[in-house]
Amino acid sequence: MTPVQALQKALAAEHAAVHLYGLLGAQLSKSRQPPLFAKLSRTYEAHRGARDQLTVLVAAKGSDPVAAKVDYEVPGPTSTATQIETVARTIEQRITRTYGELIANTAGGDRRWAITALDASALREVAFGVAPSHFPGLG
Amino acid sequence: MVDFPAPAAPVVGAVSSRVGLSRRSLLTAGAAGMAGLVGSGCTANNPVSDDKTPKTPAKLSPDVAVATRALAEIRTVRLAVAGTASRFPATRSQLTPLVQMHEAHEASLADAVPNQAGVPGSSAGPTPYAVPRTRDAALGKLAVRERKLHDTLDGLALRAQSGDFARLLASMGAAVNQRLAGVQS
């Protein structure tokens, strides 16, 4: 995988995360579940920021950033707050693994960015209830 | 409707096209690959090097140097955690997961580091760690040590020439970060 391919893959994953967190937020009541709603809102903003930064990184290499899809398959039911957190955990674990790949396939400034992104997604995993791992992003 | 883009299997050397590689296989391949560098004088991810000059065994590849530094830092912090848990037994349940994490990280690096010279706890004996007198101060000092270890591992991940080794080191740093978040919350 070339560095650009790895960046495009990470960008595609962030497009998906932005879409899915928007959907998860829409499933929740801000007044009835304020802590979870706030957490989802912060996470949504984080992924939107990462998506925008990845778009810049890809474009800086002379490539056209991959576009978002129209829709994404939700990795699980979202009828309850517990189910929503489960889906969020799945999203974050996938994102963490994607950033692991990005680290492996980049160097320099791109890798530095990916390391920071991996750190952030590994922390979000824990915030959504994933047990800390000895090797986040590898498994 | 499309699936969330699934991460591919970790890329490990010549088997990058294989799918379904487990974390264990990545670690094993990483450690074996690193161990293979020891004394060979090869540079990771540099298969086209035409330098035929014999290398002296003392000249380690850059990634072996990175692994040596990482192992030394991890061991130093693990000994600090163990010392703190020993001084304040009530913290053991809180600190045992940290010790286990550091042990797992050490195990993934141990084969890559030749004779482990200069690594605490190897030959000359570990440098004593001064545990502060109060529990809060001791945990605070540990948190600083863990934070520094996280930063060091991230820095080493940036320096590593092998992409897979960089991924391993960054994962270790992220693991430290996850544990820190638990300790501080």
Boltz contact constraints between the chains, C-beta under 6 A:
constraints:
  - contact:
      token1: [A, 12]
      token2: [B, 5]
      max_distance: 6.0
  - contact:
      token1: [A, 13]
      token2: [B, 5]
      max_distance: 6.0
  - contact:
      token1: [A, 16]
      token2: [B, 4]
      max_distance: 6.0
  - contact:
      token1: [A, 16]
      token2: [B, 5]
      max_distance: 6.0
  - contact:
      token1: [A, 69]
      token2: [B, 2]
      max_distance: 6.0
  - contact:
      token1: [A, 71]
      token2: [B, 1]
      max_distance: 6.0
  - contact:
      token1: [A, 72]
      token2: [B, 2]
      max_distance: 6.0
  - contact:
      token1: [A, 72]
      token2: [B, 4]
      max_distance: 6.0
  - contact:
      token1: [A, 73]
      token2: [B, 1]
      max_distance: 6.0
  - contact:
      token1: [A, 73]
      token2: [B, 3]
      max_distance: 6.0
  - contact:
      token1: [A, 94]
      token2: [B, 4]
      max_distance: 6.0
  - contact:
      token1: [A, 97]
      token2: [B, 7]
      max_distance: 6.0
  - contact:
      token1: [A, 98]
      token2: [B, 7]
      max_distance: 6.0
  - contact:
      token1: [A, 100]
      token2: [B, 167]
      max_distance: 6.0
  - contact:
      token1: [A, 101]
      token2: [B, 7]
      max_distance: 6.0
  - contact:
      token1: [A, 103]
      token2: [B, 166]
      max_distance: 6.0
  - contact:
      token1: [A, 103]
      token2: [B, 167]
      max_distance: 6.0
  - contact:
      token1: [A, 103]
      token2: [B, 170]
      max_distance: 6.0
  - contact:
      token1: [A, 104]
      token2: [B, 11]
      max_distance: 6.0
  - contact:
      token1: [A, 104]
      token2: [B, 163]
      max_distance: 6.0
  - contact:
      token1: [A, 104]
      token2: [B, 164]
      max_distance: 6.0
  - contact:
      token1: [A, 104]
      token2: [B, 167]
      max_distance: 6.0
  - contact:
      token1: [A, 105]
      token2: [B, 163]
      max_distance: 6.0
  - contact:
      token1: [A, 111]
      token2: [B, 158]
      max_distance: 6.0
  - contact:
      token1: [A, 112]
      token2: [B, 158]
      max_distance: 6.0
  - contact:
      token1: [A, 115]
      token2: [B, 154]
      max_distance: 6.0
  - contact:
      token1: [A, 115]
      token2: [B, 157]
      max_distance: 6.0
  - contact:
      token1: [A, 115]
      token2: [B, 170]
      max_distance: 6.0
  - contact:
      token1: [A, 118]
      token2: [B, 170]
      max_distance: 6.0
  - contact:
      token1: [A, 118]
      token2: [B, 174]
      max_distance: 6.0
  - contact:
      token1: [A, 119]
      token2: [B, 174]
      max_distance: 6.0
  - contact:
      token1: [A, 119]
      token2: [B, 177]
      max_distance: 6.0
  - contact:
      token1: [A, 122]
      token2: [B, 174]
      max_distance: 6.0
  - contact:
      token1: [A, 122]
      token2: [B, 178]
      max_distance: 6.0
  - contact:
      token1: [A, 123]
      token2: [B, 181]
      max_distance: 6.0
  - contact:
      token1: [A, 126]
      token2: [B, 178]
      max_distance: 6.0
  - contact:
      token1: [A, 126]
      token2: [B, 181]
      max_distance: 6.0
  - contact:
      token1: [A, 132]
      token2: [B, 178]
      max_distance: 6.0
  - contact:
      token1: [A, 132]
      token2: [B, 179]
      max_distance: 6.0
  - contact:
      token1: [A, 134]
      token2: [B, 101]
      max_distance: 6.0
  - contact:
      token1: [A, 134]
      token2: [B, 104]
      max_distance: 6.0
  - contact:
      token1: [A, 134]
      token2: [B, 175]
      max_distance: 6.0
  - contact:
      token1: [A, 135]
      token2: [B, 23]
      max_distance: 6.0
  - contact:
      token1: [A, 135]
      token2: [B, 171]
      max_distance: 6.0
  - contact:
      token1: [A, 136]
      token2: [B, 171]
      max_distance: 6.0
  - contact:
      token1: [A, 136]
      token2: [B, 174]
      max_distance: 6.0
  - contact:
      token1: [A, 136]
      token2: [B, 175]
      max_distance: 6.0
  - contact:
      token1: [A, 137]
      token2: [B, 171]
      max_distance: 6.0
  - contact:
      token1: [A, 138]
      token2: [B, 23]
      max_distance: 6.0
  - contact:
      token1: [A, 138]
      token2: [B, 26]
      max_distance: 6.0
  - contact:
      token1: [A, 138]
      token2: [B, 171]
      max_distance: 6.0
  - contact:
      token1: [A, 139]
      token2: [B, 23]
      max_distance: 6.0
